[in-house]
Structure formats: structure tokens, C-alpha cells
Amino acid sequence: MTQNKFYFNPDHLTLTPAKRSLKKRITRISVFILICVALGTTGYYLTSGIIRTPREKTLVSQNEKLINLYQSLNERLDEYEIALSEIRTMDDSIYRSLIGKEPLSSSIRDAGTGGHDPAMNLRDAAYPGMVINTAEKIDELDSHLKVQMNSFRSVLKEMFSNKDRLVHLPAIMPISNEDLRRTGSGFGMRQHPILNIVRMHEGIDFHAPIGTEVFATADGVVKDVRTSETFGKMIVIDHGYGLETYYAHLSDYIVRKGERVTRGNLIGFVGNTGLSAGPHLHYEVHIFKREVDPVNYFFNDLTPEEYKQIVLISQSFEQSMD
């Protein structure tokens, strides 16, 4: 019940109702409005989550950590996919070619990625996109790994079933090159140092002093020992199975045509004969009369890291030595 204020009138001995001034009325209304605004603002912050309870703060912290974890997992999955891609490349260009098998087709490589959707249940459960993306990456990586493992099993089975072919595969570097410092220009288009034109360099150069020992890279029969205008003194070895190796710009050789050699046998010495810009060995690998990159046939000498290094070195030269 509202209580009214009165003033006592001593002249008339009466009580007169007190009238509130406009200022007091405005002040009272303003205070009321401010209280309402304060209460409304506090309620908004409490219900909108800006002001969090201890449990909410804990959940937010855990969520942030999970997001960071998924980001880290996705980055690592990307790194694994890059590593697997390098393995696939080596499998197609080296391992399968060594046993005469064609590279796996893209349809086989991609088999199993798309036939089912492992993230479907996650989508149905309304999981965040980051979680679904990670699940899809894991499934794709798992499928690619299964295909690659099957390819390796096939290669190993073929290799062990034909051991004779293994000893006839070029598998070492033709000169001593333990620190890779003798590696020169590799397979590809290069500027010729004497003809001054860009043309295909169909092998790899090894920089070495005249007289450095040159070795057969696999078992075989010396097909030819000759001197040519371009390659100078050279040796050609037939390894069978369509494989041949060429050793050019020699200073001398110690084998003769028709002689059998085994991997690691000394066959000649580095020189500077023919169209050569300096002492070096030019080495080529041919498969069924087609030149291929020799660095793919150094697998007995190189670790995976050294393989990457020699590829980078050999491709860094813009000019060959012959």
C-alpha cells in the first residue's frame, strides 16, 4: 500500500498532503529505469555466455585444446601423405621398373577411396567439419597404404622368384662416390659445353680425376669396346633382360669385347676423351634401347635420404660435361 506524505499546518491545525516536485519525480523515474537496465544487462550477459560458470570455462578450454589437436593431426596427416606420395613415385619409377613391371595405374592407386564413406556416421551425428575432414584423410591414407603394401608384396615376390635377374640389374654407382661430391649433371635437357646448344643429356656425369677406377654396375657381357668422336673411349655392357650400360670418355679400359664381368669388377679408368669439357665419366642405362635416368639404379649404394640428395645435385646443373 502506497504511503502518502503530509505537512502539518499549525494555523489551521490540519494535515495537508505533500506534493512531490517535478525534479523528485524525474529522479525517482530515472533511478527506476537505471535499475531495470542494470538488471537486464546482467541477465543478458548471464544467458548469452559472456559471463561463464567455472564448468563452462572448463568446457571452452577443453574445446580449444581439441581444435588445436585436430589441426596438429591434420598437419601430420598431410606430411604422411607427402611421404607416401614419394614412396609411390619410387615404387613406380624404380622398384617396379627393375622387375619389368609397368607403374600402377591411377585407377588402382585410388582404389578404395570413395567406395564407402567412413565419415557418414559423423555427419549424421552433426560433428564439426574438422572432425569429418580428419576422418576422411585417415580413410584415404589407409586405402593408399593398402594398395602400396600389395604392390611391394608383388615386387618382392617377383624378385625372389628370379634371383638371376637381380644380379644383372645395374644397382651401384660406376665410380666411388661415397660423399656424393663427384655427382655431376643428370638426366635431362642440358646446355652442351662444346656444341653450345641445349640437347638431351641421356645419362649422368661423375666428376673425377683422370685414372679414377670405373666399375661394372651389374653382371653381364662386354658388348662393345670402342672409340667414338663424341664419347671417346667407351665400354658397353649387355646385362640381359633388355638392360645395357654405357661408360664414356674413358682414358683406358681393361676389358675386351665378349668378356664376362660381374658387379663391382674394374673395367676401366676415368678420362677426358671425345667431346668432353673436362675429366669425368658419362654413364648411361638403357632398357630395350631406351635411355632411362641412371639415378634410379643406384639403390644398392644409397639410403632414401642420399637418393633425394643425388637427385637434387644431378638436376642442379644447367650444363653437362659432354
C-alpha contacts under 8 A as a table, 3 or more apart, distances in Angstrom:
res1	aa1	res2	aa2	distance
4	N	17	P	7.26
4	N	18	A	7.66
5	K	17	P	6.08
5	K	18	A	5.39
6	F	15	L	5.87
6	F	16	T	5.29
6	F	17	P	4.23
6	F	18	A	4.82
7	Y	15	L	5.50
7	Y	16	T	5.02
7	Y	17	P	6.13
7	Y	18	A	5.86
8	F	13	L	7.01
8	F	14	T	5.88
8	F	15	L	4.56
8	F	16	T	6.23
9	N	12	H	5.68
9	N	13	L	5.37
9	N	14	T	5.18
9	N	15	L	5.99
9	N	16	T	6.85
10	P	13	L	4.72
10	P	14	T	7.03
11	D	14	T	7.98
20	R	24	K	6.44
20	R	25	R	6.72
21	S	24	K	5.37
21	S	25	R	6.38
22	L	25	R	5.04
22	L	26	I	6.17
23	K	26	I	5.19
23	K	27	T	6.10
24	K	27	T	4.98
24	K	28	R	6.05
25	R	28	R	5.20
25	R	29	I	6.22
26	I	29	I	5.15
26	I	30	S	6.03
27	T	30	S	5.09
27	T	31	V	6.21
28	R	31	V	5.24
28	R	32	F	6.31
29	I	32	F	5.09
29	I	33	I	6.24
30	S	33	I	5.09
30	S	34	L	6.15
31	V	34	L	5.13
31	V	35	I	6.20
32	F	35	I	5.21
32	F	36	C	6.33
33	I	36	C	5.08
33	I	37	V	6.17
34	L	37	V	5.05
34	L	38	A	6.08
35	I	38	A	5.11
35	I	39	L	6.13
36	C	39	L	5.14
36	C	40	G	6.04
37	V	40	G	5.05
37	V	41	T	6.03
38	A	41	T	5.20
38	A	42	T	6.15
39	L	42	T	5.23
39	L	43	G	6.17
40	G	43	G	5.08
40	G	44	Y	6.16
41	T	44	Y	5.06
41	T	45	Y	6.32
42	T	45	Y	5.35
42	T	46	L	6.20
43	G	46	L	5.13
43	G	47	T	6.13
44	Y	47	T	5.28
44	Y	48	S	5.83
45	Y	48	S	5.24
45	Y	49	G	6.24
45	Y	50	I	5.30
45	Y	51	I	5.67
46	L	49	G	5.84
46	L	50	I	6.70
46	L	51	I	5.48
46	L	52	R	7.26
47	T	50	I	7.94
48	S	51	I	7.67
49	G	52	R	5.43
52	R	55	R	7.86
52	R	56	E	5.59
52	R	57	K	6.02
53	T	56	E	5.12
53	T	57	K	6.24
54	P	57	K	5.06
54	P	58	T	6.28
55	R	58	T	5.08
55	R	59	L	6.29
56	E	59	L	5.07
56	E	60	V	6.15
57	K	60	V	5.15
57	K	61	S	6.22
58	T	61	S	5.18
58	T	62	Q	6.22
59	L	62	Q	5.08
59	L	63	N	6.11
60	V	63	N	5.06
60	V	64	E	6.27
61	S	64	E	5.22
61	S	65	K	6.35
62	Q	65	K	5.11
62	Q	66	L	6.24
63	N	66	L	5.03
63	N	67	I	6.24
64	E	67	I	5.13
64	E	68	N	6.30
65	K	68	N	5.13
65	K	69	L	6.11
66	L	69	L	4.92
66	L	70	Y	6.17
67	I	70	Y	5.19
67	I	71	Q	6.22
68	N	71	Q	5.09
68	N	72	S	6.20
69	L	72	S	5.09
69	L	73	L	6.12
70	Y	73	L	4.91
70	Y	74	N	6.08
70	Y	130	M	7.07
70	Y	131	V	7.20
70	Y	134	T	7.39
71	Q	74	N	5.15
71	Q	75	E	6.30
72	S	75	E	5.14
72	S	76	R	6.29
73	L	76	R	5.13
73	L	77	L	6.09
73	L	134	T	7.59
74	N	77	L	4.98
74	N	78	D	6.20
74	N	134	T	6.17
74	N	137	K	7.96
75	E	78	D	5.11
75	E	79	E	6.40
76	R	79	E	4.98
76	R	80	Y	6.20
77	L	80	Y	5.00
77	L	81	E	6.15
77	L	137	K	7.09
77	L	138	I	7.40
78	D	81	E	5.08
78	D	82	I	6.33
79	E	82	I	5.14
79	E	83	A	6.28
80	Y	83	A	5.04
80	Y	84	L	6.08
81	E	84	L	5.01
81	E	85	S	6.06
81	E	141	L	6.70
82	I	85	S	4.99
82	I	86	E	6.41
83	A	86	E	5.19
83	A	87	I	6.42
84	L	87	I	4.96
84	L	88	R	6.15
84	L	145	L	7.72
85	S	88	R	5.02
85	S	89	T	6.25
86	E	89	T	5.06
86	E	90	M	6.27
87	I	90	M	5.13
87	I	91	D	6.02
88	R	91	D	4.98
88	R	92	D	6.21
88	R	148	Q	7.06
89	T	92	D	5.29
89	T	93	S	5.97
90	M	93	S	5.19
90	M	94	I	5.28
90	M	95	Y	6.66
91	D	94	I	5.57
91	D	95	Y	4.83
91	D	96	R	5.84
91	D	103	P	7.72
91	D	152	F	7.84
92	D	95	Y	6.39
92	D	96	R	5.43
92	D	97	S	6.73
92	D	102	E	7.39
92	D	103	P	4.51
92	D	104	L	6.73
93	S	96	R	6.72
93	S	97	S	6.02
93	S	103	P	7.15
93	S	296	N	7.23
94	I	97	S	5.30
94	I	98	L	6.05
94	I	296	N	5.46
94	I	297	Y	7.28
95	Y	98	L	5.27
95	Y	99	I	7.03
95	Y	155	V	7.05
96	R	99	I	5.57
96	R	100	G	6.36
96	R	101	K	4.98
96	R	102	E	6.51
96	R	103	P	6.45
96	R	155	V	6.41
97	S	100	G	4.88
97	S	101	K	5.42
97	S	102	E	6.57
97	S	103	P	7.46
98	L	101	K	7.50
98	L	169	L	7.13
99	I	155	V	7.20
99	I	158	E	7.00
99	I	159	M	6.77
99	I	165	R	7.98
104	L	108	I	6.41
104	L	109	R	6.56
105	S	108	I	5.40
105	S	109	R	6.27
106	S	109	R	4.83
106	S	110	D	5.96
107	S	110	D	5.31
107	S	111	A	6.07
108	I	111	A	4.98
108	I	147	V	7.57
109	R	144	H	6.58
109	R	147	V	6.35
109	R	148	Q	7.86
110	D	113	T	5.89
110	D	143	S	7.80
110	D	144	H	6.87
111	A	114	G	7.91
111	A	143	S	7.30
111	A	144	H	7.86
111	A	147	V	7.69
112	G	115	G	5.69
112	G	116	H	7.82
112	G	140	E	7.93
112	G	143	S	5.73
113	T	116	H	7.38
113	T	139	D	7.46
113	T	140	E	5.60
113	T	143	S	6.31
114	G	117	D	6.71
117	D	120	M	5.49
117	D	136	E	7.87
118	P	121	N	7.04
118	P	135	A	7.05
118	P	136	E	6.82
118	P	139	D	7.09
119	A	122	L	5.04
119	A	123	R	6.23
119	A	132	I	5.61
119	A	135	A	6.08
119	A	136	E	6.28
120	M	123	R	5.08
120	M	124	D	6.23
121	N	124	D	4.99
121	N	125	A	6.18
122	L	125	A	5.05
122	L	126	A	6.29
122	L	127	Y	5.47
122	L	131	V	7.98
122	L	132	I	6.36
123	R	126	A	4.92
123	R	127	Y	5.85
123	R	132	I	7.08
124	D	127	Y	7.75
127	Y	131	V	6.47
127	Y	132	I	6.84
128	P	131	V	5.52
128	P	132	I	6.64
129	G	132	I	5.09
129	G	133	N	5.99
130	M	133	N	5.09
130	M	134	T	6.22
131	V	134	T	5.24
131	V	135	A	6.32
132	I	135	A	5.12
132	I	136	E	6.26
133	N	136	E	5.15
133	N	137	K	6.27
134	T	137	K	5.11
134	T	138	I	6.25
135	A	138	I	5.20
135	A	139	D	6.30
136	E	139	D	5.16
136	E	140	E	6.18
137	K	140	E	5.13
137	K	141	L	6.06
138	I	141	L	5.15
138	I	142	D	6.04
139	D	142	D	5.06
139	D	143	S	6.25
140	E	143	S	5.17
140	E	144	H	6.29
141	L	144	H	5.16
141	L	145	L	6.13
142	D	145	L	5.14
142	D	146	K	6.33
143	S	146	K	5.23
143	S	147	V	6.46
144	H	147	V	5.20
144	H	148	Q	6.18
145	L	148	Q	5.04
145	L	149	M	6.05
146	K	149	M	5.17
146	K	150	N	6.28
147	V	150	N	5.21
147	V	151	S	6.31
148	Q	151	S	4.99
148	Q	152	F	6.26
149	M	152	F	5.11
149	M	153	R	6.22
150	N	153	R	5.09
150	N	154	S	6.25
151	S	154	S	5.09
151	S	155	V	6.27
152	F	155	V	5.04
152	F	156	L	6.09
153	R	156	L	5.18
153	R	157	K	6.05
154	S	157	K	5.18
154	S	158	E	6.23
155	V	158	E	5.18
155	V	159	M	6.14
156	L	159	M	5.06
156	L	160	F	6.10
157	K	160	F	5.41
157	K	161	S	6.10
158	E	161	S	5.18
158	E	162	N	6.43
159	M	162	N	5.37
159	M	163	K	6.22
159	M	165	R	7.71
159	M	166	L	6.92
160	F	163	K	5.59
162	N	165	R	5.68
162	N	166	L	7.17
163	K	166	L	5.21
163	K	167	V	7.06
164	D	167	V	5.73
164	D	168	H	6.82
165	R	168	H	5.16
165	R	169	L	6.41
165	R	241	Y	7.50
166	L	169	L	5.28
167	V	170	P	7.95
167	V	218	A	6.09
167	V	219	D	5.83
167	V	263	R	7.40
168	H	218	A	5.06
168	H	219	D	4.75
168	H	220	G	6.38
168	H	239	H	5.32
168	H	240	G	6.88
169	L	217	T	7.83
169	L	218	A	5.61
169	L	219	D	7.50
169	L	239	H	7.16
169	L	243	L	7.54
169	L	297	Y	7.90
170	P	217	T	4.86
170	P	218	A	4.70
170	P	245	T	7.83
170	P	263	R	7.98
170	P	285	V	7.95
170	P	297	Y	5.69
170	P	298	F	7.34
171	A	217	T	5.98
171	A	218	A	6.60
171	A	297	Y	4.92
171	A	298	F	4.80
171	A	299	F	5.63
171	A	300	N	5.32
171	A	301	D	7.45
172	I	217	T	5.28
172	I	218	A	7.72
172	I	297	Y	6.72
172	I	298	F	4.57
172	I	299	F	6.71
172	I	300	N	5.52
172	I	301	D	5.55
173	M	176	S	7.09
173	M	177	N	7.38
173	M	217	T	6.51
173	M	298	F	5.69
173	M	301	D	6.98
174	P	214	V	5.52
174	P	215	F	4.88
174	P	216	A	6.21
174	P	217	T	5.78
174	P	283	Y	7.61
175	I	206	F	7.82
175	I	212	T	7.61
175	I	213	E	6.35
175	I	214	V	5.08
175	I	215	F	6.13
176	S	213	E	7.85
177	N	180	L	5.03
177	N	181	R	6.75
177	N	182	R	5.95
177	N	183	T	7.49
178	E	181	R	7.92
179	D	182	R	7.84
180	L	183	T	5.52
180	L	310	I	6.76
182	R	206	F	5.20
182	R	207	H	4.80
182	R	208	A	6.31
183	T	204	I	7.94
183	T	205	D	6.52
183	T	206	F	4.90
183	T	207	H	6.39
183	T	310	I	7.03
183	T	313	I	6.82
183	T	314	S	6.40
184	G	204	I	6.65
184	G	205	D	4.70
184	G	206	F	5.08
184	G	207	H	6.09
184	G	313	I	7.12
184	G	314	S	5.52
184	G	317	F	7.19
184	G	320	S	7.65
185	S	204	I	5.74
185	S	205	D	5.36
185	S	206	F	7.82
185	S	313	I	7.64
185	S	314	S	4.72
185	S	315	Q	6.41
185	S	316	S	7.24
185	S	317	F	5.13
185	S	318	E	7.55
185	S	319	Q	6.91
185	S	320	S	5.24
185	S	321	M	7.33
186	G	201	H	7.19
186	G	203	G	6.18
186	G	204	I	4.30
186	G	205	D	6.46
186	G	293	D	7.86
186	G	311	V	7.82
186	G	314	S	4.24
186	G	315	Q	5.55
186	G	317	F	7.47
186	G	320	S	7.81
187	F	200	M	7.72
187	F	201	H	5.47
187	F	202	E	5.41
187	F	203	G	5.06
187	F	204	I	5.79
187	F	292	V	7.92
187	F	293	D	5.58
187	F	294	P	7.59
187	F	314	S	7.53
187	F	315	Q	7.45
188	G	200	M	5.51
188	G	201	H	5.18
188	G	202	E	6.56
188	G	315	Q	7.95
189	M	198	V	6.45
189	M	199	R	5.32
189	M	200	M	4.38
189	M	201	H	5.71
190	R	198	V	5.32
190	R	199	R	5.66
190	R	200	M	6.17
190	R	201	H	5.95
190	R	317	F	7.81
190	R	318	E	5.53
190	R	319	Q	5.07
190	R	320	S	5.86
191	Q	196	N	6.28
191	Q	197	I	5.51
191	Q	198	V	4.25
191	Q	199	R	6.44
191	Q	318	E	6.22
191	Q	319	Q	4.42
191	Q	320	S	6.18
192	H	195	L	5.53
192	H	196	N	5.06
192	H	197	I	5.43
192	H	198	V	6.03
192	H	199	R	6.94
192	H	319	Q	6.08
192	H	320	S	5.81
192	H	321	M	7.10
192	H	322	D	6.05
193	P	196	N	5.48
193	P	197	I	7.92
193	P	276	S	7.98
193	P	277	A	6.31
193	P	319	Q	6.54
193	P	320	S	6.54
193	P	321	M	6.26
193	P	322	D	6.46
194	I	275	L	7.07
194	I	276	S	7.59
194	I	277	A	6.95
194	I	322	D	7.39
201	H	204	I	7.62
201	H	320	S	7.19
202	E	284	E	6.59
202	E	291	E	6.16
202	E	292	V	7.31
202	E	293	D	7.46
203	G	282	H	6.56
203	G	283	Y	5.41
203	G	284	E	4.38
203	G	285	V	7.10
203	G	291	E	7.61
203	G	292	V	7.58
203	G	293	D	6.42
203	G	294	P	6.32
204	I	282	H	5.80
204	I	283	Y	5.44
204	I	284	E	6.64
204	I	293	D	7.84
204	I	294	P	6.70
204	I	295	V	7.84
204	I	314	S	7.32
205	D	280	H	6.54
205	D	281	L	5.62
205	D	282	H	4.60
205	D	283	Y	6.37
205	D	320	S	7.42
205	D	321	M	6.93
206	F	280	H	5.43
206	F	281	L	5.13
206	F	282	H	6.56
206	F	283	Y	7.97
207	H	279	P	6.58
207	H	280	H	4.52
207	H	281	L	6.70
208	A	212	T	6.38
208	A	270	V	6.88
208	A	279	P	6.20
208	A	280	H	5.27
208	A	281	L	7.34
209	P	212	T	5.84
209	P	270	V	6.85
209	P	271	G	7.54
209	P	279	P	5.91
209	P	280	H	7.07
210	I	251	S	6.87
210	I	269	F	7.09
210	I	270	V	5.03
210	I	271	G	4.74
210	I	272	N	7.15
210	I	279	P	5.82
210	I	280	H	7.50
211	G	251	S	6.85
211	G	269	F	4.89
211	G	270	V	5.16
211	G	271	G	6.52
212	T	269	F	5.30
212	T	270	V	5.10
213	E	266	L	6.73
213	E	267	I	7.86
213	E	268	G	6.19
213	E	269	F	4.72
213	E	270	V	6.49
214	V	266	L	5.89
214	V	267	I	5.95
214	V	268	G	5.14
214	V	269	F	5.24
214	V	270	V	6.59
215	F	263	R	7.50
215	F	264	G	5.25
215	F	265	N	5.32
215	F	266	L	4.52
215	F	267	I	5.50
215	F	268	G	7.09
216	A	219	D	7.39
216	A	237	I	8.00
216	A	261	V	7.10
216	A	262	T	6.79
216	A	263	R	5.29
216	A	264	G	5.31
216	A	265	N	5.44
216	A	266	L	6.57
216	A	267	I	6.36
217	T	245	T	7.99
217	T	262	T	7.93
217	T	263	R	5.02
217	T	264	G	6.10
218	A	239	H	6.90
218	A	261	V	7.88
218	A	262	T	5.86
218	A	263	R	3.94
218	A	264	G	7.16
219	D	239	H	6.03
219	D	260	R	7.62
219	D	261	V	5.58
219	D	262	T	3.96
219	D	263	R	4.97
220	G	237	I	6.20
220	G	238	D	5.45
220	G	239	H	4.09
220	G	240	G	6.88
220	G	260	R	5.86
220	G	261	V	5.52
220	G	262	T	6.39
221	V	237	I	5.60
221	V	238	D	5.29
221	V	239	H	6.41
221	V	257	K	7.91
221	V	258	G	5.85
221	V	259	E	5.60
221	V	260	R	4.44
221	V	261	V	6.03
222	V	225	V	7.46
222	V	235	I	7.30
222	V	236	V	6.05
222	V	237	I	4.37
222	V	238	D	6.16
222	V	255	V	7.54
222	V	256	R	6.76
222	V	257	K	5.12
222	V	258	G	5.13
222	V	259	E	5.33
222	V	260	R	6.34
222	V	261	V	7.27
223	K	235	I	7.77
223	K	236	V	5.41
223	K	237	I	5.12
223	K	238	D	5.63
223	K	257	K	5.69
223	K	258	G	6.08
224	D	235	I	5.83
224	D	236	V	5.05
224	D	237	I	7.01
224	D	256	R	7.69
224	D	257	K	5.25
224	D	258	G	7.76
225	V	233	K	7.63
225	V	234	M	5.96
225	V	235	I	4.71
225	V	236	V	6.53
225	V	255	V	7.86
225	V	256	R	6.42
225	V	257	K	5.92
226	R	232	G	7.99
226	R	233	K	5.88
226	R	234	M	5.66
226	R	235	I	6.72
227	T	231	F	7.16
227	T	232	G	4.93
227	T	233	K	4.26
227	T	234	M	6.04
228	S	231	F	5.37
228	S	232	G	4.74
228	S	233	K	6.51
228	S	234	M	7.58
228	S	274	G	6.80
229	E	232	G	5.64
229	E	274	G	5.29
229	E	275	L	6.90
230	T	274	G	4.81
230	T	275	L	4.86
230	T	276	S	7.93
231	F	234	M	6.40
231	F	248	A	5.19
231	F	249	H	5.30
231	F	273	T	6.98
231	F	274	G	4.97
231	F	275	L	6.43
231	F	276	S	7.88
232	G	248	A	6.49
232	G	249	H	4.87
232	G	250	L	6.87
232	G	272	N	7.87
232	G	273	T	4.52
232	G	274	G	3.68
232	G	275	L	7.10
233	K	248	A	6.11
233	K	249	H	5.34
233	K	250	L	5.00
233	K	251	S	6.68
233	K	252	D	6.94
233	K	253	Y	8.00
233	K	273	T	6.30
233	K	274	G	7.26
234	M	246	Y	7.14
234	M	247	Y	5.41
234	M	248	A	4.34
234	M	249	H	6.14
234	M	250	L	5.96
234	M	253	Y	7.99
235	I	246	Y	5.87
235	I	247	Y	5.18
235	I	248	A	6.67
235	I	253	Y	7.76
236	V	244	E	6.89
236	V	245	T	5.75
236	V	246	Y	4.71
236	V	247	Y	6.56
237	I	244	E	5.54
237	I	245	T	5.35
237	I	246	Y	6.71
238	D	242	G	7.94
238	D	243	L	6.27
238	D	244	E	4.60
238	D	245	T	6.86
239	H	242	G	7.33
239	H	243	L	5.29
239	H	244	E	5.65
239	H	245	T	7.81
240	G	243	L	5.54
240	G	244	E	7.44
242	G	286	H	7.80
242	G	287	I	5.33
242	G	288	F	4.60
242	G	289	K	7.48
243	L	285	V	7.24
243	L	286	H	5.69
243	L	287	I	4.75
243	L	288	F	6.39
243	L	289	K	7.95
244	E	285	V	5.91
244	E	286	H	5.08
244	E	287	I	6.63
244	E	289	K	7.84
245	T	283	Y	7.22
245	T	284	E	5.53
245	T	285	V	4.62
245	T	286	H	6.18
246	Y	282	H	7.80
246	Y	283	Y	5.51
246	Y	284	E	4.92
246	Y	285	V	6.55
247	Y	250	L	7.35
247	Y	281	L	6.74
247	Y	282	H	5.93
247	Y	283	Y	4.93
247	Y	284	E	6.87
248	A	281	L	5.93
248	A	282	H	5.04
248	A	283	Y	6.49
249	H	270	V	6.87
249	H	271	G	5.41
249	H	272	N	5.35
249	H	273	T	4.64
249	H	274	G	6.04
249	H	276	S	7.07
249	H	279	P	7.96
249	H	280	H	6.98
249	H	281	L	5.99
249	H	282	H	6.64
250	L	253	Y	7.10
250	L	268	G	6.88
250	L	269	F	5.61
250	L	270	V	4.72
250	L	271	G	4.20
250	L	272	N	6.51
250	L	273	T	6.29
250	L	281	L	6.84
251	S	268	G	7.71
251	S	269	F	5.69
251	S	270	V	5.60
251	S	271	G	3.86
251	S	272	N	6.49
251	S	273	T	6.59
252	D	268	G	5.62
252	D	269	F	5.49
252	D	270	V	7.54
252	D	271	G	7.35
253	Y	267	I	5.80
253	Y	268	G	3.79
253	Y	269	F	6.24
254	I	266	L	7.71
254	I	267	I	5.38
254	I	268	G	5.47
255	V	259	E	6.71
255	V	267	I	5.64
255	V	268	G	7.42
256	R	259	E	5.73
261	V	265	N	6.30
262	T	265	N	5.71
270	V	279	P	6.87
270	V	280	H	5.96
270	V	281	L	5.62
271	G	279	P	5.28
271	G	280	H	6.15
271	G	281	L	7.06
272	N	276	S	5.85
272	N	277	A	7.57
272	N	278	G	5.68
272	N	279	P	4.49
272	N	280	H	6.42
273	T	276	S	6.27
275	L	322	D	5.80
276	S	279	P	7.41
276	S	280	H	7.99
276	S	321	M	5.89
276	S	322	D	4.77
277	A	321	M	5.19
277	A	322	D	6.25
278	G	321	M	6.75
280	H	321	M	7.51
282	H	322	D	7.80
283	Y	294	P	7.55
284	E	291	E	7.04
284	E	292	V	7.62
284	E	293	D	7.72
284	E	294	P	6.16
285	V	291	E	5.92
285	V	292	V	5.85
285	V	293	D	7.00
285	V	294	P	5.58
286	H	289	K	5.37
286	H	290	R	5.07
286	H	291	E	4.42
286	H	292	V	5.93
287	I	290	R	5.14
287	I	291	E	6.48
287	I	292	V	7.03
293	D	296	N	6.08
293	D	297	Y	7.98
294	P	297	Y	5.39
294	P	298	F	7.29
295	V	298	F	5.63
295	V	307	Y	7.70
295	V	310	I	7.56
295	V	311	V	6.97
296	N	299	F	6.96
298	F	301	D	5.59
298	F	302	L	6.30
299	F	302	L	5.36
299	F	303	T	7.48
299	F	307	Y	7.91
302	L	305	E	7.75
302	L	306	E	5.40
302	L	307	Y	5.67
303	T	306	E	5.07
303	T	307	Y	6.07
304	P	307	Y	5.00
304	P	308	K	6.40
305	E	308	K	5.22
305	E	309	Q	6.28
306	E	309	Q	4.86
306	E	310	I	6.07
307	Y	310	I	5.31
307	Y	311	V	6.23
308	K	311	V	5.23
308	K	312	L	6.31
309	Q	312	L	5.17
309	Q	313	I	6.20
310	I	313	I	5.01
310	I	314	S	5.96
311	V	314	S	5.26
311	V	315	Q	6.14
312	L	315	Q	5.31
312	L	316	S	6.14
313	I	316	S	5.24
313	I	317	F	7.42
314	S	317	F	6.38
315	Q	318	E	7.81
317	F	320	S	6.94
